[in-house]
Amino acid sequence: MSATVLITSALLLDMDGTLVNSDAVVERCWRRWALKHGLDPEAALKVVHGRQGYATMAVLLPDRPVEENYADNRVMLAEETADVDGVVPIGGAPAFMAAIAGLPHALVTSADSALATARMGAAALPMPAVRVTAEQVGASKPDPEGFLKGAAELGFGAADCIVFEDSEAGIAAGRAAGMRVVGVGPRAAALSPDAHVEDLTQIRVEAAEDGTIRLHISEA
């Protein structure tokens, strides 16, 4: 393993696949939806991660009216919020969240507030005081709006923030926001983030005397 040190002022954290392993729920719900619409479930699962549901539906059913996607998305969110079976923290997430508790950080997720609360609760992780959920943005990742909004709420510029993400859409959003990206997990490995870890056990957080945050990363 090689070691990398990244210095930043604030952390912007995706949830699903980054802090919380919700893959079991996501796959159950989206397999049902894909089969209902005559789509290949495996193909659907390749594009679902990181996006809001309506945006995934728009990719998979490009000719369908957007109103139908929004309606289906409301049903999907209700199903996902009610189903927390198998939702667990990503490796190292509890210790990582404890280490950054007093440091500038925000949750930036494609989930809505209810789903984020359900999954963070199921994984027994603390909910950040600053969070940007689906209700607060007009465009889903890979649009950078959520990350830019999170940085602004924390009071930092894009160059002073590091994004933690697992998905192609999320990493693209972080890059589009002008931020460095730490990729987490297997989906991120092939996407050339600034640093990559299998899980959060490979990260040690140090609060520096000058107010910056030092991330000591043992890369996979």
C-alpha positions as CSV (number, residue, x, y, z in Angstrom):
1,M,0.0,0.0,0.0
2,S,1.1,3.6,-0.6
3,A,0.1,6.5,1.6
4,T,-1.3,9.8,0.5
5,V,-2.0,12.9,2.6
6,L,-4.7,15.3,1.3
7,I,-5.2,18.7,3.0
8,T,-8.6,20.4,3.0
9,S,-10.9,22.6,5.0
10,A,-14.2,20.8,4.6
11,L,-15.6,17.3,3.7
12,L,-18.7,16.7,1.6
13,L,-20.0,13.1,2.1
14,D,-22.2,11.1,-0.1
15,M,-24.3,8.5,1.8
16,D,-25.2,5.4,-0.1
17,G,-22.1,3.3,-0.9
18,T,-19.9,5.9,0.9
19,L,-21.1,5.9,4.5
20,V,-23.9,3.3,4.3
21,N,-24.1,0.0,2.4
22,S,-27.7,0.0,1.1
23,D,-27.0,-2.1,-2.0
24,A,-29.3,-4.9,-0.9
25,V,-32.3,-2.5,-0.7
26,V,-31.4,-0.6,-3.8
27,E,-31.1,-3.8,-5.8
28,R,-34.4,-5.3,-4.5
29,C,-36.4,-2.1,-5.3
30,W,-34.8,-1.5,-8.7
31,R,-35.0,-5.1,-9.9
32,R,-38.8,-5.0,-9.2
33,W,-39.1,-1.7,-11.0
34,A,-37.1,-2.9,-14.0
35,L,-39.0,-6.1,-14.4
36,K,-42.3,-4.2,-14.2
37,H,-41.2,-2.1,-17.1
38,G,-39.8,-4.9,-19.2
39,L,-36.2,-3.9,-18.6
40,D,-33.1,-5.9,-17.9
41,P,-32.5,-5.6,-14.1
42,E,-28.7,-5.9,-14.5
43,A,-28.6,-3.1,-17.0
44,A,-30.7,-1.0,-14.7
45,L,-28.4,-1.5,-11.8
46,K,-25.5,-0.2,-13.8
47,V,-26.9,3.3,-13.9
48,V,-28.9,3.5,-10.7
49,H,-26.2,4.4,-8.2
50,G,-25.6,8.0,-7.3
51,R,-28.6,9.5,-9.1
52,Q,-32.0,10.5,-7.9
53,G,-34.6,7.9,-9.0
54,Y,-36.3,10.1,-11.6
55,A,-33.0,10.7,-13.3
56,T,-32.2,7.0,-13.5
57,M,-35.7,6.4,-14.9
58,A,-35.0,9.1,-17.6
59,V,-31.8,7.3,-18.6
60,L,-33.6,3.9,-18.8
61,L,-36.8,5.1,-20.4
62,P,-35.8,8.2,-22.3
63,D,-39.1,8.5,-24.2
64,R,-41.3,8.4,-21.1
65,P,-42.9,11.7,-19.9
66,V,-41.0,13.2,-17.0
67,E,-44.2,13.4,-14.9
68,E,-44.4,9.6,-14.9
69,N,-40.8,9.4,-13.7
70,Y,-41.5,11.8,-10.8
71,A,-44.6,9.8,-9.9
72,D,-42.7,6.5,-10.0
73,N,-39.9,8.1,-8.0
74,R,-42.2,9.0,-5.2
75,V,-43.3,5.4,-4.9
76,M,-39.7,4.2,-5.1
77,L,-38.7,6.5,-2.3
78,A,-41.5,5.3,-0.1
79,E,-40.5,1.7,-0.7
80,E,-36.8,2.3,-0.1
81,T,-37.5,4.3,3.1
82,A,-39.6,1.5,4.5
83,D,-37.0,-1.2,3.7
84,V,-33.9,-1.0,5.8
85,D,-33.2,-4.8,5.9
86,G,-29.5,-5.3,5.3
87,V,-28.6,-1.5,5.6
88,V,-25.3,-1.4,7.5
89,P,-22.4,1.0,7.8
90,I,-19.5,0.9,5.3
91,G,-16.4,-0.4,7.0
92,G,-14.8,2.2,9.2
93,A,-17.7,4.6,8.9
94,P,-18.5,4.8,12.6
95,A,-14.9,5.7,13.6
96,F,-14.6,8.1,10.6
97,M,-17.8,10.0,11.6
98,A,-16.6,10.2,15.2
99,A,-13.3,11.6,14.0
100,I,-14.9,14.4,11.9
101,A,-17.6,15.2,14.4
102,G,-16.1,18.6,15.3
103,L,-14.8,19.4,11.8
104,P,-16.6,21.1,8.9
105,H,-18.5,18.5,7.0
106,A,-21.9,18.0,5.2
107,L,-23.9,15.1,3.9
108,V,-24.7,15.6,0.1
109,T,-27.0,12.8,-1.0
110,S,-29.4,12.0,-3.8
111,A,-31.8,10.6,-1.2
112,D,-34.6,12.7,0.2
113,S,-34.6,13.7,3.9
114,A,-36.8,10.8,5.0
115,L,-34.7,8.2,3.2
116,A,-31.4,9.7,4.5
117,T,-32.7,9.7,8.0
118,A,-33.9,6.1,7.8
119,R,-30.6,4.8,6.3
120,M,-28.3,6.7,8.6
121,G,-30.4,5.6,11.5
122,A,-30.4,2.0,10.4
123,A,-26.6,2.1,10.1
124,A,-26.4,3.8,13.5
125,L,-24.4,6.7,12.1
126,P,-24.8,10.4,13.3
127,M,-26.6,12.7,10.9
128,P,-24.5,15.7,10.0
129,A,-25.9,19.0,11.1
130,V,-25.4,20.3,7.5
131,R,-27.0,18.2,4.8
132,V,-28.1,18.6,1.3
133,T,-30.9,16.2,0.3
134,A,-32.9,15.7,-2.9
135,E,-35.5,18.3,-1.8
136,Q,-32.9,21.0,-1.8
137,V,-31.6,20.7,-5.4
138,G,-33.1,21.2,-8.8
139,A,-30.8,18.8,-10.6
140,S,-29.5,15.3,-9.6
141,K,-25.9,14.2,-9.6
142,P,-23.9,14.2,-12.0
143,D,-24.9,17.9,-11.8
144,P,-22.6,19.6,-9.2
145,E,-25.4,21.7,-7.6
146,G,-25.6,19.6,-4.4
147,F,-21.9,19.7,-3.7
148,L,-21.7,23.4,-4.5
149,K,-24.6,24.0,-2.1
150,G,-23.0,22.0,0.6
151,A,-19.8,23.9,0.3
152,A,-21.6,27.2,0.4
153,E,-23.6,26.2,3.5
154,L,-20.3,25.3,5.3
155,G,-18.8,28.6,4.1
156,F,-16.0,27.3,1.9
157,G,-15.1,27.5,-1.8
158,A,-14.9,24.5,-4.0
159,A,-11.2,24.2,-3.9
160,D,-11.3,24.0,-0.1
161,C,-13.6,20.9,-0.1
162,I,-13.0,17.2,-0.7
163,V,-15.8,15.0,-1.8
164,F,-16.3,11.4,-0.7
165,E,-18.1,9.3,-3.3
166,D,-18.7,5.8,-4.6
167,S,-20.5,6.2,-7.9
168,E,-19.8,7.4,-11.4
169,A,-22.5,10.1,-11.2
170,G,-21.3,11.3,-7.8
171,I,-17.6,11.4,-8.8
172,A,-18.6,13.3,-12.0
173,A,-20.6,15.8,-9.8
174,G,-17.6,16.4,-7.5
175,R,-15.3,17.0,-10.4
176,A,-17.8,19.3,-12.1
177,A,-17.9,21.3,-8.8
178,G,-14.2,21.7,-9.0
179,M,-13.5,19.6,-6.0
180,R,-11.0,16.8,-5.3
181,V,-12.6,13.4,-4.9
182,V,-11.8,10.4,-2.6
183,G,-13.4,7.4,-4.2
184,V,-14.8,4.8,-1.9
185,G,-15.5,1.1,-2.7
186,P,-15.4,-1.0,-5.8
187,R,-17.5,1.2,-8.1
188,A,-15.1,4.1,-7.7
189,A,-11.9,2.1,-8.4
190,A,-12.1,2.5,-12.2
191,L,-13.1,6.2,-12.2
192,S,-9.7,7.8,-11.4
193,P,-10.6,9.7,-8.3
194,D,-7.8,11.7,-6.6
195,A,-7.4,8.9,-4.1
196,H,-9.2,5.5,-3.8
197,V,-10.0,3.3,-0.7
198,E,-11.9,0.1,-0.4
199,D,-13.6,1.4,2.7
200,L,-13.1,4.1,5.4
201,T,-10.8,2.0,7.6
202,Q,-8.0,3.2,5.2
203,I,-8.5,6.9,6.3
204,R,-7.0,8.6,9.4
205,V,-8.3,12.1,10.1
206,E,-6.1,14.7,11.7
207,A,-7.3,18.1,12.7
208,A,-4.3,20.4,12.1
209,E,-3.4,23.4,14.3
210,D,-4.0,25.8,11.3
211,G,-7.6,24.7,11.1
212,T,-7.2,22.5,8.1
213,I,-8.1,18.8,7.9
214,R,-5.4,16.3,7.0
215,L,-6.6,13.0,5.5
216,H,-4.0,10.3,5.8
217,I,-5.0,7.7,3.2
218,S,-3.6,4.2,2.9
219,E,-4.6,3.5,-0.7
220,A,-5.6,0.1,-1.9
